[in-house]
Each structure stands twice: as structure tokens, then as C-alpha cells.
Amino acid sequence: MNLGYPGRQKQLEKLVEKLGLPKNASIKWELLHLALTHASASATANYEQLEFIGDAVVRLAASQLLFEIYPDCSVGEFAAIRSILVSDRILCKIADSYGFDRYLIVASSAASDKTGAETRMADALEAVLAALYLSAGTLELIRPWLDPHFRQLAAEIRRDPARQNYKAALQELTQGKHKVLPKYHVLETGTTQGGEDRFTAEVRVHGNLLARGTGRSIKAAEQAAAREAFIKLNDA
Amino acid sequence: MNLGYPGRQKQLEKLVEKLGLPKNASIKWELLHLALTHASASATANYEQLEFIGDAVVRLAASQLLFEIYPDCSVGEFAAIRSILVSDRILCKIADSYGFDRYLIVASSAASDKTGAETRMADALEAVLAALYLSAGTLELIRPWLDPHFRQLAAEIRRDPARQNYKAALQELTQGKHKVLPKYHVLETGTTQGGEDRFTAEVRVHGNLLARGTGRSIKAAEQAAAREAFIKLNDA
């Protein structure tokens, strides 16, 4: 197949091999090529539409796996874990583990934008998921390699709740329930001396105080407040 | 199969027939039964987990259809249309068209809660979508009957932009791009006499004014401001 770039077919086959997919897998190569083409390289033929589909594909893959391996989990915990699994941070890590940056066609001007790199890798991974889903009509080209990543991460999150990103989880919850994002307000309430927590965060929804939390940094105080609020709302 | 309710199997078969699915379709009946059981009827065996999966299934079905029928649409327009298609309002309408309320097992106390009825129907539809997806491993038991609804709605939305819910579309856009919801501020700037617009709405993201809009009602002014902001952000 001619994808308009010399050697592109071979390159994409290498990635598919890295993902552990069978050599004879029926793949729509032109979609995979598109999934790994950034908008800076082509304004019209790039990964944007596929990323839009892939966003739904990755949520489905994560949901189905959680349902299978944790049948007794509450939906609140599902939502909390899923919001972490499908975050840019995690998707970028997974993309990095396969060296996606070597396969993504991107204009050099955009490639030098280091702050956008995480989003770019996460978006490309989502687009690749869409290309593979559209190739098979099922998740069969996805789950064999994505599940192990999600399994391990989900187990880590459940084992050590401190690793949980409660701000993301709370956001998912309040958006779903109240169509609104939680708001944080942080005050410096302690000193750096004495070992006590320096910051106190309050989190509100629709102006109502949900919870307070303290921490040594602003971020830690916000996470502590989010954790309290998340548990409170989840039990309600 | 014994689903614990006399006549339940027959009832579910009737719904499947109404959806136009083949009589010999391989369906996981226990999942379909669960999908049509409200939490008020069983605290442990209800549709909540399936609804969680169904939320991803319906997004995928909508995304894939839009990608197929409007290959030249911008991702911004996709997002705007999808946000309407997967809204509680639309999903409830679709559920109603098949008389889902006759199949949902719900405690009478909850059934009398009319304000929750729309969400309940939308949730049950999502859960049914999950049960059908998990039965087939593909969207083959879903798209034949869901696509025609989505096709018609998407065409209406595109034909008559005034039907578009720009507030929902803008929210989808700013959440995706900026992880934040737009904020509206409405002032009464006109009178009821004279025919001019009575309200002016401002919409901001991160405190930055995106757009202003006017209307005869608060809602209309907000929609007008959202429309301006949506077009502005989408072109950016």
C-alpha cells in the first residue's frame, strides 16, 4: 500500500509488531497512518477525527475491563479508577512505552513544543485505538496489549489509595451528578516550621462547602479536600 | 432461563423484538434483565454498573456514525452534535419510543418520582446498550436500531443550527481543551416593552470574557453567548 511516505508501511508494521498483534491481523493501514499524523503535518488528513472516536474507545476498554476484574466494585470507585486510566498522563505513559514519538509524523515546529508533548502522545494513542477498533469492529486488536497496562494500574490504584488522584475523581463525579466542576480555595493556615500542615483547602460545589483538607503544599491540601469530598459524595 | 421474575424472559424477548433484533440473536438475558432493574428494586443487582459501561458504548456508537456519515465535519462540530445525541433528554426520548418504562423494574416509591424519570430512562437505555454490547462484543445488536434515531437527529441539528444546544457544546469544548466549565453572568439590560432583547449574558472561561449574547429570556441570552463563544473557540 502506498501511504504517501516512503517506508511508512514498514514503520507501521513495526509498531503493530511491538504491540504484539499477529502479523496477519487485518488492519486498515490508511487509518493507522492517519492516527499517527499530527495536525501540524497536515491540516486536513490528521488524527483529530480518530482521536474523537478513540476517546470513546478507551473509555469502553477501561470500563469493560473494570467490570470484568472487579465485579463487586461500586460505580463510584469504577468512575474514580477510570478517570485516572484515561487521563493524558497515563495514556502518554503507555504511548511512551511503545515509543510512539518515533511513529508520529509532526512538523518540527510542533515537535519542539515540549509542553504539548504529553497531550500529543495521549491523543495519538487514542487515535491509534480508534484505527484498530475500526479495523476489527471489536476491541480484539486493543485489549490484548492495553489490558495488562490497565490491570496493573488499576491494581496499584486500589492497593494504595494515596496514589489516587482524588481531584480528577471528584471532578468526574460532580460533572456527572451536578454538571459542574468543584472549586478549590486554598489558605495558608500554618507555617513552614513545626511540621504541621501549612495549607488548608476548601472545596465547594455550587457554592456549598463539601470538605476541607490540609497539606504541606497547595496541591496536597487540595487532594486531601477532594478525597474527603469524594468519599462524602460517594456515600450519599 | 429463570430470571427470578415470572414472565420476565417473555417480556425481555418482546423488547428485543421491538428493537427489531433477529429472534435468534445471541443475547445475555441475565445482563438485559439487570439493565432493566432500577436500584430501588435491588440495591445489589441493578443497572448501575452496566450504565457505567453503556455511557462509553453510546459515545462510541454516536462517534462512529458521525465519522461515517459526515467525513468532512470538523471535530468541533462532531463534539457539539455528539453532546446533544448522548444527552439525557435525547436518550430518554429514544427509550420512550420503545416504551422502556414498561420493562424497567422499579420500586413504586421511585416510580412516583417524576423529576427523576428522564434520567432513569436515559440510564436504563445506556445499561441496555451495555448489555447488548457485552452480548455481541460488537455494536451489531445496537447500530441497526440506534443509528436511524441518531442519523435523523444529527441531520436536524446540522440543518437548523438554532436547535443546537450551544451551552452543552461549549461545555464539551472547554472541558476538553481547558478542563474547566464556562461561566455565565446575566444582566437585565432591556425592558419587556419595545421588543428588544431584555437580557445580556456574558460567558467566561478562566475569568476571560469569551463572548456576549442577548435574548428575550435568560436562557436565550446564555445560548446566544454560548453560540458566539463556541464559534470563536472552534475557529481558533
Interface residues (C-beta under 8 A of the other chain):
Chain A: E48 Q49 E51 F52 I53 D55 A56 V57 R59 L60 A62 S63 Q64 F67 P71 V75 F78 A79 R82 Y133 L134 G137 T138 L139 E140 Q171 Q175 K179 V180 L181
Chain B: E48 Q49 E51 F52 I53 D55 A56 V57 R59 L60 A62 S63 Q64 F67 P71 V75 F78 A79 R82 Y133 L134 G137 T138 L139 E140 Q171 Q175 K179 V180 L181
